[in-house]
Amino acid sequence: MTIDRIIRSARINAGLTVKAAAEKCGVAEQLIKAWECGVAEPTNEQLAALRDVLDMGGCGVPQPDIPEIDSGESYSAQLMTEYKQCMDEGLDITEYEELFKAAARLPMNEARERIADTIYSAVASATVRSDYEYCEPERLCDIKRCREKAPVKKTPDPAALESKIIGAWYGRICGCLLGKAFEGIRTEELIPVLKATGNYPMHRYVLRGDLTDEMIEKTQFCLDNGSHIDELDHAPSDDDTNYMVLYQELIAKYGRGFTSRDVMNFWLSRQARYAYFTAERVAFDNAVKGFAPPDTGRYKNPYREWIGAQIRADYFGYINPGDPEAAADMAYRDAVVSHVKNGVYGEMYFAALIAAAAVESDMREAIISALATIPQKSRFYANVMQIVRQFDGGVAEEECFAGIHERWDEHDGHGWCHVLSNAQIVIASLLYGGGDYGKTICRAVQTGFDTDCNAATAGSVLGMMNGIGSIGDEWTAPINGRLDTQIFGVGTVNIDDRAALTLEHIKMA
C-alpha cells in the first residue's frame, strides 16, 4: 500500500476528518489533502506526528519507508518537472535529457542532490533555442516594450463600486469553497461523484451529506475532507483567500509603493512556512537561505511557471478599478518573488482583468483589454487567444473544454498545476458561463485541474463585473460573512469589513 493510501486509511480508521487530523498533527488541512492525494509526502518528523495521532502502526498495513529528504521539496525529486519547464521556456538542453532521466531514477539521497546541483548549474546557463517562437522577457521595462499597446485607463462608476468590490470578495471566496472540496481530484473520479450526488452538470455545492460511505471508500481521492458547507458555518482558510487578506495587510503597512523585498519580508513574518506551496515554498526557503527577489523565484525552482502567482493577483485588481496597468505593475512586483516569465504574466494578466472588469460590462472585451499588459509574443497571450478564437468561432462549450484536456495532462503535476492550463480553464469558464455566476464557477470546478484556484479567480472577475447582486444567496449564505485565515495576528475576518477597507485603499491612488 502506498503512503497516500496508508495515511487516508489510518485517518478514516481513527474517525477523524481532514480538519481534525490536521489540527492534531499541527499542519495545514491542505497538507493532509496533498498527502492523501499523493502529490506530496510527509517528512520523517511529520510522519512521526502522523503515527502518534493516527496510530498508523495499528492499521494492519506496513510502515512506509520515507527517505530523509522530503520528496515534495527536494529539487532532485523534481528533475523531470525541471526538464519539462526548461523545454517549455525554449532552453537548449535537449542533450541533457538522458542525464535528467538517469538522475531521476537514482535513490533519493545526498548523492542525487549533488548531481541535481550540477544539472541546475548547466540549465541555469542554458541559452534559448534559435527556433523558439516566443519572446518572454522578465524585466518590467522589457515586458512593456513587448506589448501590443498600453492598457486603457477608465474611471469606474462610484455609485456601483461598493457593490463590485463586495461582489469580488464574495465571488472569490465562494468560488474557492466550491472547488476546495475537490482540490487534487482527477476528472475520472470527479465526474462520477458529481453524477452520483445529482450534481451533474455541476450547479451547487456538494454536501457531506451527499456522500455515502460506499462512495467515500471506493474513491481514491479523499472526499471526506471537511470542506463541505454542511460541515461549516464560515469560509475555511485557503491559500487562495489568504493572499487576499495578506496583501490587504501589505498595502496597509507599505502603501501602494511596496517593493518585492517588502513582499518577501511580509511572507516571512506573517505566515508559517506550511502556508506556502510549490513555487512559493521554494521562494520562502530561498529567502531564508539569504536570496533576495527576483532570485528567490529563480534558484532551483522547477515550479516557476505554475499557478501560484496567478492566485495572488486579485487584491491588486481590486484596488485599481479601471486601471489595468497599475494593477499589473503591482502584480509584477509580487510575482517575481516566486515566479518567472509566464508565471509572472499570469498574475499581471488577472490583476489587469479584474481591474478591467470593474469598468467593462462585456466579458470578452475585458479579457482582450487585459492582454495589453503582457508580451504579445508570450505563451500566455497565445493560450488566452486560443480560447477566445474558439469562442468567437462558435466552437461548442464541451468541445472547448475537451480540447483543454487534450492539450494538458491532468495526471502530470506540471500540466495539472501550470499557469497556462489553468488560465485556459478560467478564460473558457468566463466566456462560456455567459455572465451567470453559478454556471461560471461550476464549469471551472467540473473541468478539474486546480479546482479551487480556478473557481476563485473566475468568481472574483465575475463578482467585480456584475456586483454582489449577481451572486445568489445559495452561494453566500453558508459562509455567514466570515473567512478564516492563517495570517499571524488576523485569524477570522468579517468579509464586509474587508471590502470596506478595500474601498479605503482605492482612495489612496
Backbone torsions as a table, in degrees:
resi	resn	phi	psi	omega
1	MET	NA	135.8	-179.0
2	THR	-75.5	162.3	-175.9
3	ILE	-61.0	-36.6	-180.0
4	ASP	-63.3	-42.5	179.6
5	ARG	-70.5	-33.8	178.4
6	ILE	-62.7	-47.3	-178.3
7	ILE	-64.0	-45.7	-178.6
8	ARG	-63.0	-45.8	-179.4
9	SER	-61.5	-42.9	-179.0
10	ALA	-66.1	-39.3	179.0
11	ARG	-64.5	-44.9	179.8
12	ILE	-63.6	-42.6	179.1
13	ASN	-63.3	-29.9	179.3
14	ALA	-81.7	-5.5	178.8
15	GLY	70.7	30.5	-176.6
16	LEU	-110.2	140.0	168.0
17	THR	-74.4	168.3	175.7
18	VAL	-59.2	-43.5	-179.6
19	LYS	-61.0	-45.2	-179.0
20	ALA	-65.4	-41.6	178.3
21	ALA	-63.1	-40.7	179.4
22	ALA	-63.5	-42.8	179.6
23	GLU	-63.3	-42.9	-178.8
24	LYS	-68.5	-32.6	-179.3
25	CYS	-88.0	-11.5	-179.8
26	GLY	73.3	33.5	178.4
27	VAL	-128.9	171.4	179.0
28	ALA	-75.0	148.9	176.3
29	GLU	-55.7	-40.4	-177.9
30	GLN	-62.2	-28.9	179.1
31	LEU	-70.8	-41.8	175.1
32	ILE	-58.8	-45.5	179.1
33	LYS	-61.3	-41.3	179.8
34	ALA	-63.5	-40.2	177.3
35	TRP	-64.4	-43.5	-176.8
36	GLU	-73.3	-22.3	176.6
37	CYS	-88.6	-7.8	178.9
38	GLY	79.6	15.4	179.8
39	VAL	-93.3	-5.5	176.1
40	ALA	-155.7	161.1	177.9
41	GLU	-125.9	146.6	179.4
42	PRO	-71.8	150.7	171.3
43	THR	-71.7	172.2	177.7
44	ASN	-61.0	-38.6	178.3
45	GLU	-64.4	-43.3	178.4
46	GLN	-67.3	-38.1	178.3
47	LEU	-62.4	-38.3	177.8
48	ALA	-62.1	-41.2	177.7
49	ALA	-64.3	-41.3	178.5
50	LEU	-61.7	-43.1	-179.8
51	ARG	-61.8	-40.4	179.6
52	ASP	-67.0	-43.8	-175.0
53	VAL	-77.1	-41.3	-172.3
54	LEU	-100.4	-3.4	-178.9
55	ASP	52.5	51.4	-174.9
56	MET	-63.7	-24.3	177.9
57	GLY	-69.6	-18.6	-179.5
58	GLY	-99.9	13.7	-176.0
59	CYS	-85.2	-6.7	-176.7
60	GLY	78.8	17.4	178.7
61	VAL	-127.9	153.9	-177.6
62	PRO	-67.8	153.5	175.3
63	GLN	-71.9	133.7	-179.3
64	PRO	-72.7	149.2	175.9
65	ASP	-96.5	100.1	-176.6
66	ILE	-98.8	127.2	178.7
67	PRO	-67.9	160.2	-179.2
68	GLU	-65.5	-32.8	179.3
69	ILE	-89.7	124.1	-178.9
70	ASP	-63.7	117.8	-176.1
71	SER	-65.4	-24.7	179.9
72	GLY	-77.4	-18.1	-175.9
73	GLU	-118.8	-12.4	179.9
74	SER	-72.3	129.4	176.9
75	TYR	-60.5	-40.2	-178.0
76	SER	-65.0	-27.7	178.7
77	ALA	-73.2	-13.6	-177.4
78	GLN	-114.2	27.3	-176.2
79	LEU	-62.8	-38.4	179.7
80	MET	-71.9	-31.7	171.8
81	THR	-63.4	-42.6	177.4
82	GLU	-59.9	-43.3	-179.9
83	TYR	-61.9	-46.6	178.5
84	LYS	-60.2	-42.0	-179.5
85	GLN	-63.5	-43.8	178.5
86	CYS	-61.8	-41.5	178.3
87	MET	-64.9	-40.5	176.9
88	ASP	-57.6	-40.1	-178.5
89	GLU	-76.4	-4.2	179.6
90	GLY	79.7	18.9	-179.6
91	LEU	-73.6	142.0	-176.2
92	ASP	-83.8	80.4	-175.6
93	ILE	-128.3	15.1	-176.6
94	THR	-53.5	-36.4	-178.4
95	GLU	-66.3	-14.9	179.8
96	TYR	-93.7	-0.9	-172.9
97	GLU	-55.8	-48.7	-177.9
98	GLU	-66.0	-32.8	176.9
99	LEU	-65.5	-43.0	175.8
100	PHE	-57.6	-48.8	-177.1
101	LYS	-63.6	-43.0	-178.9
102	ALA	-65.0	-44.2	179.7
103	ALA	-65.3	-37.5	-179.8
104	ALA	-65.7	-25.5	-179.9
105	ARG	-81.9	-13.5	-177.9
106	LEU	-69.4	153.5	174.6
107	PRO	-58.9	146.5	-179.6
108	MET	-75.9	105.1	179.6
109	ASN	-154.9	-176.3	-177.4
110	GLU	-64.2	-32.6	179.4
111	ALA	-63.0	-43.0	178.3
112	ARG	-65.0	-36.3	177.8
113	GLU	-61.5	-40.6	179.5
114	ARG	-67.0	-39.1	176.7
115	ILE	-64.2	-40.8	178.3
116	ALA	-62.0	-37.1	176.8
117	ASP	-61.2	-40.1	178.5
118	THR	-65.4	-42.1	177.5
119	ILE	-62.0	-43.2	179.0
120	TYR	-58.5	-42.5	179.0
121	SER	-59.3	-37.6	-179.7
122	ALA	-69.1	-47.3	-176.2
123	VAL	-74.4	-27.2	179.9
124	ALA	-64.8	-26.1	179.7
125	SER	-102.8	5.8	-178.8
126	ALA	-68.1	147.7	178.5
127	THR	-98.9	162.7	178.5
128	VAL	-78.1	138.5	-179.9
129	ARG	-60.7	147.2	-178.9
130	SER	-66.4	-25.5	-178.9
131	ASP	-93.2	8.4	-178.6
132	TYR	-71.3	127.8	-169.9
133	GLU	-88.0	-7.0	-174.7
134	TYR	-105.5	156.1	175.1
135	CYS	-123.6	110.3	-169.7
136	GLU	-131.6	78.2	-179.5
137	PRO	-69.8	162.0	-178.4
138	GLU	-110.0	-31.7	178.6
139	ARG	-76.2	143.8	-175.7
140	LEU	-61.9	-40.0	179.7
141	CYS	-62.1	-36.2	178.4
142	ASP	-73.7	-36.5	175.7
143	ILE	-58.6	-44.5	-178.3
144	LYS	-67.1	-29.7	177.5
145	ARG	-73.9	-19.3	-176.9
146	CYS	-100.8	10.8	178.0
147	ARG	-87.3	158.0	177.6
148	GLU	-67.7	-43.9	-179.3
149	LYS	-162.0	166.1	176.1
150	ALA	-74.5	141.7	178.7
151	PRO	-65.0	149.3	-178.7
152	VAL	-86.4	133.4	176.0
153	LYS	-97.9	130.7	178.5
154	LYS	-127.7	156.6	-179.7
155	THR	-93.2	124.1	179.4
156	PRO	-73.4	158.7	177.2
157	ASP	-75.9	113.3	-178.0
158	PRO	-57.5	-36.1	-177.3
159	ALA	-67.1	-30.6	-177.3
160	ALA	-94.5	-12.0	-169.2
161	LEU	-64.8	-40.3	-179.1
162	GLU	-59.2	-46.0	178.5
163	SER	-61.6	-38.5	-179.8
164	LYS	-66.0	-43.0	-179.5
165	ILE	-66.9	-44.3	176.8
166	ILE	-62.5	-41.2	178.1
167	GLY	-61.5	-39.5	179.0
168	ALA	-64.5	-43.7	178.9
169	TRP	-62.4	-52.7	-179.7
170	TYR	-67.5	-36.4	179.2
171	GLY	-59.0	-42.4	179.5
172	ARG	-70.9	-46.6	-174.7
173	ILE	-64.7	-44.6	-179.5
174	CYS	-69.2	-38.3	175.9
175	GLY	-61.8	-43.2	177.7
176	CYS	-60.8	-43.9	-179.1
177	LEU	-64.2	-39.4	178.0
178	LEU	-59.3	-43.8	-177.7
179	GLY	-83.0	-20.1	-175.1
180	LYS	-60.4	-37.0	-178.8
181	ALA	-63.9	-18.0	-175.7
182	PHE	-122.9	16.7	-179.9
183	GLU	-64.9	116.9	-179.8
184	GLY	104.7	-12.6	179.2
185	ILE	-74.2	153.0	173.4
186	ARG	-104.1	154.6	-169.5
187	THR	-66.1	-23.9	178.0
188	GLU	-66.6	-18.9	172.9
189	GLU	-101.6	-33.9	-177.7
190	LEU	-63.0	-49.7	-175.1
191	ILE	-61.7	-46.5	176.3
192	PRO	-59.2	-36.8	178.1
193	VAL	-64.4	-45.4	178.7
194	LEU	-61.1	-42.1	179.5
195	LYS	-65.6	-42.0	-178.0
196	ALA	-67.0	-24.6	-179.4
197	THR	-98.6	11.3	179.5
198	GLY	65.6	35.2	-172.6
199	ASN	-132.9	38.6	177.3
200	TYR	-132.5	126.6	-6.6
201	PRO	-56.7	147.5	-175.4
202	MET	-61.0	134.8	-178.5
203	HIS	-145.7	2.6	-178.1
204	ARG	-157.8	171.7	170.8
205	TYR	-62.5	146.4	169.7
206	VAL	-88.1	129.2	-178.6
207	LEU	-92.7	152.4	171.8
208	ARG	-61.6	-34.1	178.7
209	GLY	-67.1	-16.3	176.4
210	ASP	-74.0	-21.5	-168.5
211	LEU	-95.3	119.7	176.8
212	THR	-82.7	160.3	177.1
213	ASP	-59.3	-39.3	179.7
214	GLU	-63.2	-42.6	180.0
215	MET	-63.2	-43.9	179.9
216	ILE	-63.5	-42.0	-175.3
217	GLU	-69.9	-39.0	-174.8
218	LYS	-85.5	-8.4	179.2
219	THR	-95.8	122.8	-178.6
220	GLN	-63.1	-41.0	176.5
221	PHE	-63.8	143.3	-179.6
222	CYS	-76.6	100.1	178.7
223	LEU	-78.6	-31.8	-178.0
224	ASP	-85.9	72.4	-169.1
225	ASN	-115.2	9.0	175.7
226	GLY	73.4	16.0	-177.2
227	SER	-109.8	21.0	-177.0
228	HIS	-100.8	143.6	-170.4
229	ILE	-65.0	-23.8	178.5
230	ASP	-81.0	1.2	173.3
231	GLU	-111.5	1.6	-172.9
232	LEU	-128.2	154.3	170.8
233	ASP	-121.0	7.2	174.0
234	HIS	-163.3	171.4	-178.3
235	ALA	-75.0	127.3	179.5
236	PRO	-74.8	165.2	178.1
237	SER	-69.4	150.0	178.4
238	ASP	-159.1	150.2	-178.9
239	ASP	-60.6	-35.0	179.4
240	ASP	-59.3	-43.6	-178.6
241	THR	-86.6	-27.1	174.3
242	ASN	-54.9	-42.4	-175.2
243	TYR	-65.7	-31.4	176.3
244	MET	-57.9	-50.3	-177.5
245	VAL	-72.9	-40.4	180.0
246	LEU	-58.0	-43.3	-177.3
247	TYR	-79.2	-22.3	169.3
248	GLN	-65.6	-42.0	175.4
249	GLU	-64.5	-37.2	177.6
250	LEU	-60.4	-47.7	179.8
251	ILE	-64.0	-39.6	178.8
252	ALA	-60.8	-34.0	-177.5
253	LYS	-87.4	-46.7	-171.6
254	TYR	-104.8	-13.5	-177.2
255	GLY	79.7	-176.3	-175.8
256	ARG	-72.2	-15.4	179.6
257	GLY	-92.6	21.5	180.0
258	PHE	-54.9	154.7	178.4
259	THR	-109.6	169.6	176.4
260	SER	-62.8	-35.5	176.6
261	ARG	-64.5	-37.7	176.2
262	ASP	-59.7	-43.7	178.7
263	VAL	-59.2	-49.3	-177.2
264	MET	-62.7	-43.2	177.9
265	ASN	-62.6	-36.1	178.4
266	PHE	-66.4	-41.4	176.8
267	TRP	-57.1	-46.9	-175.7
268	LEU	-66.6	-31.6	-172.3
269	SER	-98.0	-18.2	-170.6
270	ARG	-114.5	-11.5	176.3
271	GLN	-139.9	150.8	175.8
272	ALA	-72.3	158.6	-179.6
273	ARG	-55.4	-38.4	-176.4
274	TYR	-71.0	-7.1	176.5
275	ALA	-79.3	-7.9	-178.7
276	TYR	-110.6	149.4	-176.1
277	PHE	-133.8	158.1	176.8
278	THR	40.7	-112.7	-175.3
279	ALA	-60.9	-37.2	179.6
280	GLU	-67.2	-39.1	177.8
281	ARG	-64.8	-42.3	177.2
282	VAL	-60.6	-46.3	-179.6
283	ALA	-62.5	-42.4	177.7
284	PHE	-57.8	-49.2	-179.7
285	ASP	-64.8	-38.6	178.1
286	ASN	-63.4	-37.8	177.5
287	ALA	-64.3	-41.1	177.7
288	VAL	-62.0	-34.2	178.9
289	LYS	-75.4	-9.5	177.4
290	GLY	111.4	0.4	177.4
291	PHE	-75.0	152.0	175.8
292	ALA	-118.9	152.4	176.0
293	PRO	-59.6	143.8	3.7
294	PRO	-85.8	0.4	-178.1
295	ASP	-64.9	-23.9	176.5
296	THR	-60.1	-30.0	-179.9
297	GLY	-91.5	-11.6	-175.5
298	ARG	-99.8	-38.5	-169.1
299	TYR	-71.6	116.7	175.0
300	LYS	47.6	49.5	-177.1
301	ASN	-121.3	89.3	-179.7
302	PRO	-71.5	-9.4	-178.0
303	TYR	-98.5	17.3	-167.3
304	ARG	-67.9	-10.9	172.4
305	GLU	-121.6	22.8	176.0
306	TRP	-80.8	-176.5	-167.8
307	ILE	-77.2	-9.5	-169.1
308	GLY	-52.7	-44.4	179.9
309	ALA	-70.0	-37.0	-178.6
310	GLN	-57.0	-36.4	-177.6
311	ILE	-79.2	-1.4	178.8
312	ARG	-101.1	5.5	-169.6
313	ALA	-78.1	-27.1	-160.0
314	ASP	-58.4	-48.3	-173.3
315	TYR	-63.7	-30.6	177.9
316	PHE	-68.5	-30.2	172.3
317	GLY	-72.7	-39.1	-178.8
318	TYR	-59.0	-42.5	-172.7
319	ILE	-91.6	7.5	175.8
320	ASN	-130.4	50.2	-177.0
321	PRO	-61.3	127.5	-179.6
322	GLY	83.8	-2.1	-177.6
323	ASP	-125.9	77.9	-177.1
324	PRO	-59.0	-35.3	-177.8
325	GLU	-67.4	-43.4	178.0
326	ALA	-62.0	-40.4	177.9
327	ALA	-63.1	-45.0	-179.5
328	ALA	-66.0	-37.5	179.1
329	ASP	-63.5	-43.6	176.6
330	MET	-63.1	-44.0	-179.9
331	ALA	-60.7	-37.5	178.2
332	TYR	-60.4	-46.7	-179.2
333	ARG	-59.3	-33.3	176.8
334	ASP	-77.9	-46.4	-170.6
335	ALA	-62.5	-37.7	-174.8
336	VAL	-69.3	-8.9	174.3
337	VAL	-62.7	-32.1	-171.9
338	SER	-133.6	-9.7	-171.8
339	HIS	-136.4	169.5	175.1
340	VAL	-134.1	161.3	169.0
341	LYS	46.6	-118.8	-173.8
342	ASN	-65.3	-26.2	172.2
343	GLY	-61.7	-37.6	176.2
344	VAL	-74.0	-44.8	-178.9
345	TYR	-59.1	-34.9	-179.9
346	GLY	-59.7	-44.0	178.4
347	GLU	-69.4	-42.7	178.4
348	MET	-58.7	-44.7	-175.6
349	TYR	-64.5	-48.7	-175.2
350	PHE	-74.3	-28.0	170.5
351	ALA	-62.6	-43.7	178.0
352	ALA	-65.2	-39.8	-179.8
353	LEU	-64.3	-41.8	178.4
354	ILE	-65.0	-41.4	176.5
355	ALA	-62.2	-40.2	178.5
356	ALA	-68.6	-36.5	-178.8
357	ALA	-63.0	-21.8	178.9
358	ALA	-70.0	-19.6	-176.2
359	VAL	-125.7	-4.4	179.3
360	GLU	-107.3	144.7	175.6
361	SER	-105.1	-11.7	-179.4
362	ASP	-107.0	119.9	-175.1
363	MET	-63.0	-43.7	179.8
364	ARG	-59.6	-42.3	-179.6
365	GLU	-62.2	-41.5	178.6
366	ALA	-64.1	-42.6	179.8
367	ILE	-60.7	-44.6	-179.6
368	ILE	-68.6	-43.4	-176.9
369	SER	-63.2	-35.2	180.0
370	ALA	-67.8	-24.8	178.4
371	LEU	-62.6	-18.4	-180.0
372	ALA	-68.1	-6.7	-178.6
373	THR	-94.5	-8.9	-174.6
374	ILE	-125.2	161.9	-178.2
375	PRO	-59.0	133.0	-176.7
376	GLN	-67.6	-29.0	-178.5
377	LYS	-100.5	30.0	177.3
378	SER	-95.2	160.5	175.7
379	ARG	-64.4	-35.1	179.8
380	PHE	-62.5	-47.6	178.5
381	TYR	-57.7	-46.5	-178.2
382	ALA	-62.6	-39.5	-178.3
383	ASN	-70.7	-37.6	175.2
384	VAL	-65.0	-46.0	-178.3
385	MET	-66.3	-28.8	176.4
386	GLN	-60.3	-44.3	179.1
387	ILE	-68.8	-42.2	179.5
388	VAL	-60.3	-44.4	-179.5
389	ARG	-65.3	-37.2	176.7
390	GLN	-64.1	-43.3	178.4
391	PHE	-62.4	-46.8	179.3
392	ASP	-62.7	-33.1	-177.1
393	GLY	-83.3	3.3	177.4
394	GLY	80.9	17.2	176.7
395	VAL	-62.9	131.9	-178.0
396	ALA	-63.2	150.5	-177.3
397	GLU	-53.9	-51.5	-176.9
398	GLU	-63.3	-36.1	178.5
399	GLU	-65.9	-40.9	179.4
400	CYS	-61.4	-48.8	-178.3
401	PHE	-70.4	-33.0	175.1
402	ALA	-63.3	-36.8	178.1
403	GLY	-62.5	-36.7	177.0
404	ILE	-61.3	-42.5	178.4
405	HIS	-67.1	-30.2	177.4
406	GLU	-71.4	-35.6	-177.3
407	ARG	-80.4	-28.5	-173.6
408	TRP	-126.7	135.1	-177.6
409	ASP	-92.1	109.0	-178.4
410	GLU	-70.1	-14.7	178.7
411	HIS	-87.9	-6.6	176.2
412	ASP	-104.9	125.8	-175.8
413	GLY	-55.7	-35.8	-179.2
414	HIS	-65.8	-41.0	177.1
415	GLY	-75.1	-39.4	-177.2
416	TRP	-64.2	-37.9	-172.0
417	CYS	-111.4	8.0	-177.4
418	HIS	-72.5	150.2	180.0
419	VAL	-62.5	-35.0	-174.1
420	LEU	-73.3	-44.7	179.4
421	SER	-60.8	-44.9	-177.1
422	ASN	-74.8	-32.5	174.7
423	ALA	-62.4	-39.9	177.7
424	GLN	-61.8	-39.5	178.7
425	ILE	-64.0	-43.5	-180.0
426	VAL	-63.1	-47.8	-178.5
427	ILE	-63.1	-44.1	179.4
428	ALA	-63.8	-40.3	179.3
429	SER	-63.8	-40.9	179.1
430	LEU	-66.2	-40.2	-178.6
431	LEU	-73.9	-49.1	-176.8
432	TYR	-80.4	-13.4	177.1
433	GLY	-71.5	-17.3	174.2
434	GLY	62.6	26.3	179.5
435	GLY	84.6	-2.6	179.0
436	ASP	-86.4	118.4	-175.3
437	TYR	-59.3	-52.2	-177.3
438	GLY	-59.9	-47.3	-179.7
439	LYS	-61.8	-39.1	-176.9
440	THR	-64.9	-51.3	-177.5
441	ILE	-70.9	-32.7	178.0
442	CYS	-68.1	-39.1	176.9
443	ARG	-62.5	-39.8	179.6
444	ALA	-64.1	-37.8	180.0
445	VAL	-76.9	-44.7	-177.0
446	GLN	-60.0	-26.8	-179.5
447	THR	-73.7	-15.6	179.3
448	GLY	85.1	-150.2	-171.9
449	PHE	58.3	-139.2	-173.1
450	ASP	-83.9	81.6	-165.9
451	THR	-59.3	-47.0	-176.0
452	ASP	-70.9	-38.7	179.1
453	CYS	-63.4	-45.8	-175.5
454	ASN	-68.4	-43.7	178.8
455	ALA	-67.9	-34.7	177.9
456	ALA	-64.0	-47.1	-179.0
457	THR	-66.0	-46.8	178.6
458	ALA	-60.6	-42.0	178.9
459	GLY	-65.2	-35.5	178.5
460	SER	-65.0	-46.4	179.5
461	VAL	-61.4	-48.8	-175.6
462	LEU	-69.6	-37.4	176.8
463	GLY	-63.0	-38.1	176.3
464	MET	-66.7	-42.1	-177.1
465	MET	-67.9	-43.8	-169.7
466	ASN	-108.0	-8.5	176.6
467	GLY	82.9	169.7	-175.7
468	ILE	-64.0	-28.5	-180.0
469	GLY	-64.2	-16.7	-179.5
470	SER	-87.2	-5.0	-177.4
471	ILE	-107.1	115.3	-175.2
472	GLY	-66.3	156.4	179.1
473	ASP	-61.1	-26.2	-180.0
474	GLU	-61.6	-22.8	178.3
475	TRP	-92.0	-41.6	-172.3
476	THR	-88.8	-34.1	-173.4
477	ALA	-57.2	-40.9	-176.0
478	PRO	-61.8	-20.8	-176.1
479	ILE	-95.7	-5.6	171.8
480	ASN	52.2	33.0	173.9
481	GLY	70.0	16.7	-175.9
482	ARG	-128.9	148.2	-178.5
483	LEU	-137.9	128.1	172.6
484	ASP	-79.2	147.9	172.4
485	THR	-133.2	165.8	174.5
486	GLN	-105.8	16.1	-175.8
487	ILE	-82.5	129.9	-179.0
488	PHE	-59.2	130.4	177.1
489	GLY	79.9	5.3	-178.2
490	VAL	-115.8	-58.2	179.1
491	GLY	68.0	-133.0	-178.7
492	THR	-85.2	135.1	-177.4
493	VAL	-120.2	155.7	171.6
494	ASN	-87.2	123.2	-173.0
495	ILE	-66.0	-41.4	179.4
496	ASP	-62.9	-38.0	177.2
497	ASP	-63.2	-39.4	179.8
498	ARG	-68.6	-35.5	175.6
499	ALA	-65.3	-40.2	178.3
500	ALA	-62.9	-39.9	177.5
501	LEU	-65.6	-34.6	175.9
502	THR	-58.1	-43.4	178.6
503	LEU	-61.8	-34.9	176.4
504	GLU	-67.5	-39.1	178.9
505	HIS	-68.3	-29.9	174.7
506	ILE	-62.1	-37.9	-178.4
507	LYS	-68.5	-15.5	-180.0
508	MET	-72.8	-16.4	-175.9
509	ALA	-65.9	NA	NA
